[in-house]
Structure formats: structure tokens, C-alpha cells
Amino acid sequence: MHTPQVVCPNCGQQAELEEVLTAQSNQNVIYTCPSCSYIMRNIITSKG
């Protein structure tokens, strides 16, 4: 099964979804790039 790839908005590198996104209990999502360490917090999702 193919795992979705996420492209870093900072450096353009791709990584697997499970490696870069962290879901928090308050429904916030945090993206962390393994290549350049770029972090994006409070990503808006369909759940909140």
C-alpha cells in the first residue's frame, strides 16, 4: 500500500505522512520536516 507523501513548504523535500505530522488531543496538527527541521503548528483540519 502506498503511503501519502507530504512536501515541505520550506525546502520542498518529501516525506511520508506518518513521519511528519503529529496530531494532538486538542485537534491541532503539527508538521515537522525531517530534512530542514521546519515546523508548522496549528494546521487547520476538517475536524477543527
Buried (B, 14 or more C-beta within 10 A) or exposed (E): EEEEEBEBEBEEBEBEEEEBBEEEEEEBBBBBBEEEEBEBEEEEEEEE
